[in-house]
Amino acid sequence: MKFGGAMFFTDYSMTGQELAIALEERGFDSIWAPEHSHIPLSRKTPFPGGGDLPKQYADAMDPFVVLTAAGCATKTIRLGTGVLLVQQRDAIQTAKLVTSIDQVSQGRSCSGSAVAGTRTKWRITARSMPLASSACAKASRR
């Protein structure tokens, strides 16, 4: 069985490098960084844990920045997004980021990906980015 560690990386938490080194020294397999880039002002969908949204959700650093730093500070630990919110990102840039981290870390990257789970987040991203561009729709018909 393999174990990993995950944390909301913020400007007031332990750094990705520090946690990755500590996990690697203790024989852990992986480090995981979450993504919460779009935080709705309106909380029409309640936080599943009840109460207000915890502060670290709004303060979470970009997982690719954290994982790159963690990868540069370690030799063996796998670097994962847990989870990457795909509809909130540009597909080509995201593919380049994942591939770049995998190259820089010599094949240690792994990604968990998902779509935002609340109606409010869907509304935010639906306004800012279409689910498929006309070029993608045309390519998929070929």
NORSULPE-V633351 format. One record per backbone hydrogen bond with DSSP energy under -0.5 kcal/mol. NH is the residue of the N-H (numbers start at 1). CO is the residue of the C=O. If there is no record, write none. Layout:
nh | co
NH | CO
NH | CO
This chain:
nh | co
5 | 30
7 | 32
9 | 7
10 | 8
13 | 10
19 | 15
20 | 16
21 | 17
22 | 18
23 | 19
24 | 20
25 | 21
26 | 22
27 | 24
28 | 23
29 | 3
30 | 3
31 | 78
32 | 5
33 | 80
34 | 7
35 | 83
39 | 37
40 | 38
44 | 42
46 | 44
47 | 51
50 | 47
57 | 54
58 | 54
58 | 55
59 | 55
60 | 56
60 | 57
61 | 9
66 | 62
67 | 63
68 | 64
69 | 65
70 | 66
71 | 67
72 | 68
73 | 69
74 | 70
74 | 71
78 | 29
79 | 108
80 | 31
80 | 78
81 | 110
82 | 33
84 | 112
85 | 83
86 | 84
86 | 114
88 | 85
89 | 86
94 | 90
95 | 91
96 | 92
97 | 93
98 | 94
99 | 95
100 | 96
101 | 97
102 | 98
103 | 99
104 | 100
105 | 101
106 | 103
107 | 102
110 | 79
112 | 81
113 | 111
114 | 84
122 | 118
123 | 119
124 | 120
125 | 121
126 | 122
127 | 123
128 | 124
129 | 125
137 | 133
138 | 134
139 | 135
140 | 136
141 | 137
141 | 138
142 | 138
142 | 139
